[in-house]
Amino acid sequence: MENQNYFNQALSNFMFDVASGGAIRHLADLGYTVDQIRKHLDFPTPYDRIQKTVWEHFVQTGVICLEEPGIGVKPEEYEYVTEYDSYGRKSFRRVAKGAGKPDTFEGVGRSPGKNQGISSGAASPGSASSEERRRPWREEIFLPSKAGSLASCLAERCAANGEETAYISCDFGLKGQREAERFQKALALLEVGDREYVLGLPWERRMVYHRLDQRMRRIAACLYEGGELEGVCYFLSRRERLKVTPSP
């Protein structure tokens, strides 16, 4: 019975991915909100299933980080090389990509095609190498009198840092549960499409981190102007953290 349930679930997931999964991820990458995605799908799909798919896709692609950016360690890429001893016995050794010496012994008698090539995936944009982790953060507090508007400040820093590795902390999941009235007040500050975007994502009940793309910069600026933004912006390539507190 357990095997049958597992098979049925796997089949259901496969059918969903064929019917809707790819389209959902594609539309999410184009900037569609969950509600807009639902309206564009040819195959009827439950709203919560779309939410889950978009959220998982954003986590996998680094649009959303579940850990503080720059804290995670970037997994090192490696490859396998084939070696033979004096008796002609084959073995494989794992070599850090770009390094001259193998780092571990991986065993004997494996087929050549099974483990050769790079075996680890690409690192998440929010992760950091051990060398980067040793670099100190440059900490700043956003001051309008010094930096101008938050919108222009974030746009300039993202242009210099690279948008792919710029993030902002988001407490929507926490605020929606603990401070529902304040959360609704904050949402009312946003443009309709941006409000729909925030409401469509199934924010976890903890601090998470969203890439500072154009939409998130706009959301941050609106919340700040309305006195409802308190968080930290991360610019990983420049190793900078910018703390933003509610405007007076």
C-alpha positions in Angstrom: 0.0 0.0 0.0 2.8 2.4 0.9 4.5 1.7 -2.5 1.3 2.3 -4.3 0.7 5.6 -2.5 4.3 6.6 -3.4 3.8 5.7 -7.0 0.5 7.6 -7.2 2.1 10.7 -5.7 5.0 10.5 -8.1 2.6 10.1 -11.0 0.5 13.0 -9.8 3.6 15.2 -9.5 4.8 14.2 -13.0 1.4 14.9 -14.5 1.3 18.3 -12.8 4.8 19.2 -14.0 3.9 18.3 -17.5 0.5 20.1 -17.5 1.4 23.2 -15.4 4.8 23.2 -13.7 7.0 24.4 -16.5 4.5 27.1 -17.5 4.3 28.3 -13.9 8.0 28.6 -13.5 8.4 30.3 -16.9 5.7 32.9 -16.1 7.2 33.5 -12.6 10.5 34.2 -14.3 8.8 36.8 -16.5 7.5 38.6 -13.4 3.9 37.4 -13.3 2.2 37.3 -9.9 0.6 34.1 -8.7 -2.9 35.4 -9.6 -1.8 36.4 -13.0 -0.2 32.9 -13.5 -3.4 31.2 -12.5 -5.3 33.2 -15.1 -2.8 32.3 -17.9 -2.7 28.5 -17.3 -4.5 26.3 -19.8 -4.8 23.5 -17.3 -6.9 24.3 -14.1 -4.5 24.4 -11.2 -5.2 25.0 -7.5 -4.1 28.4 -6.3 -2.0 26.9 -3.4 -0.3 24.6 -5.8 0.8 27.5 -7.9 2.0 29.3 -4.8 4.1 26.3 -3.7 5.6 25.9 -7.2 6.6 29.5 -7.5 8.1 29.6 -4.0 10.1 26.5 -4.5 11.3 27.8 -7.9 12.4 31.1 -6.4 14.3 29.3 -3.6 16.0 27.0 -6.1 17.0 29.8 -8.4 18.2 32.2 -5.7 15.5 34.8 -6.0 14.7 34.0 -2.4 17.2 33.0 0.2 16.1 31.2 3.4 19.4 32.0 5.2 21.0 35.3 5.6 22.9 36.2 2.4 26.6 35.8 2.5 26.6 33.4 5.5 26.2 30.1 3.7 29.3 28.4 2.3 29.5 28.0 -1.4 30.0 24.3 -2.3 33.2 23.7 -4.1 33.0 22.4 -7.6 35.0 19.2 -8.3 35.6 16.6 -10.9 36.8 13.0 -11.0 40.0 11.8 -12.7 40.8 8.2 -13.7 44.0 6.7 -12.5 45.7 3.2 -12.9 48.1 1.5 -10.5 51.0 -0.7 -11.5 48.7 -3.7 -11.9 46.4 -1.8 -14.2 43.6 -1.5 -11.7 41.4 1.5 -12.2 40.5 4.0 -9.5 38.9 7.5 -9.4 40.1 10.4 -7.4 38.1 13.6 -6.7 39.9 16.8 -7.7 38.8 20.3 -6.8 38.1 22.1 -10.0 41.1 24.2 -11.0 43.4 22.5 -8.4 46.4 20.5 -9.1 46.0 17.8 -6.5 43.2 15.4 -5.7 41.5 15.9 -2.4 39.9 12.5 -1.7 40.1 8.9 -2.9 36.8 7.8 -4.3 37.2 4.0 -4.6 38.1 1.4 -7.2 36.4 -0.3 -10.1 33.7 2.3 -11.0 32.7 2.8 -14.6 34.5 5.7 -16.2 31.3 7.5 -17.3 29.5 7.4 -14.0 31.5 9.9 -11.9 33.6 11.9 -14.4 32.9 15.6 -14.8 31.7 18.2 -12.4 29.4 16.6 -9.8 28.3 19.5 -7.6 25.7 22.0 -8.7 26.2 25.8 -9.0 26.3 27.7 -5.8 23.3 29.7 -4.7 23.8 33.5 -5.4 23.3 34.1 -1.7 26.1 31.8 -0.6 29.7 32.8 -0.1 33.0 31.2 -0.4 35.3 30.8 2.6 37.5 33.6 1.3 34.5 35.9 1.0 33.3 35.0 4.5 36.6 36.3 5.9 36.1 39.7 4.4 34.5 42.1 6.9 31.1 43.6 6.1 30.9 47.3 5.6 27.9 48.4 7.7 25.9 51.5 7.0 22.6 53.0 8.0 20.5 54.6 5.3 20.2 58.4 5.8 18.1 60.3 3.3 20.0 63.5 4.0 23.2 61.7 2.8 22.0 59.3 0.2 18.9 60.9 -1.2 15.8 58.7 -1.9 15.9 55.1 -1.0 14.8 54.2 -4.5 17.8 55.9 -6.1 20.2 54.6 -3.5 19.2 51.0 -4.0 19.2 51.4 -7.8 22.7 52.8 -7.7 24.0 50.1 -5.4 22.4 47.3 -7.4 24.0 48.7 -10.6 27.4 48.7 -8.9 27.0 45.4 -7.1 25.0 43.4 -9.6 21.4 42.7 -9.0 21.9 39.0 -8.9 23.7 39.2 -5.6 21.7 42.0 -3.9 19.0 41.1 -1.4 16.7 42.6 1.2 15.3 41.0 4.3 11.6 40.4 4.3 9.4 39.7 7.3 6.0 39.5 5.5 5.4 36.0 6.9 6.0 37.1 10.4 4.2 40.4 10.2 1.1 38.8 8.5 0.7 36.5 11.5 1.8 38.7 14.4 0.7 42.2 13.3 -2.1 41.6 10.9 -3.4 45.2 11.1 0.0 46.7 10.5 0.6 44.3 7.7 -2.6 45.4 5.9 -1.6 49.0 6.4 1.8 48.3 4.8 0.2 46.5 1.9 -2.1 49.5 1.3 1.0 51.6 0.5 1.9 49.4 -2.5 0.8 49.6 -6.1 -1.9 47.0 -7.0 0.5 44.7 -8.9 3.1 44.8 -6.1 0.5 44.2 -3.4 -0.7 41.2 -5.4 2.8 39.9 -5.7 3.4 40.0 -2.0 0.1 38.4 -1.2 0.6 35.7 -3.7 3.8 34.3 -2.2 3.5 31.8 0.7 6.0 33.6 3.0 7.4 31.4 5.7 6.9 32.6 9.3 10.5 33.7 9.7 12.8 36.2 8.1 13.6 35.4 4.5 15.6 37.4 1.9 14.4 38.4 -1.6 16.6 39.5 -4.5 16.6 43.3 -4.9 15.2 43.3 -8.4 13.3 46.2 -9.8 10.0 45.2 -8.2 11.5 44.6 -4.7 13.2 48.0 -4.9 9.9 49.6 -5.7 8.2 47.8 -2.9 10.9 48.8 -0.4 10.8 52.4 -1.5 7.0 52.6 -1.1 7.1 50.9 2.4 9.9 53.2 3.4 8.1 56.4 2.4 5.1 55.2 4.3 7.1 54.5 7.5 6.7 50.7 7.2 10.1 49.4 6.2 12.6 48.1 8.7 15.2 45.7 7.3 18.7 45.1 5.9 19.9 45.2 2.3 22.8 43.0 1.3 25.2 43.7 -1.5 27.4 40.6 -1.6 30.0 41.4 -4.2 30.8 44.7 -2.4 30.4 43.1 1.0 28.0 45.8 2.2 25.0 45.8 4.5 22.7 48.7 4.5 20.3 49.0 7.4 17.0 50.7 6.7 14.7 52.0 9.5 11.3 53.6 9.2 11.4 57.2 7.9 10.4 59.8 10.6 
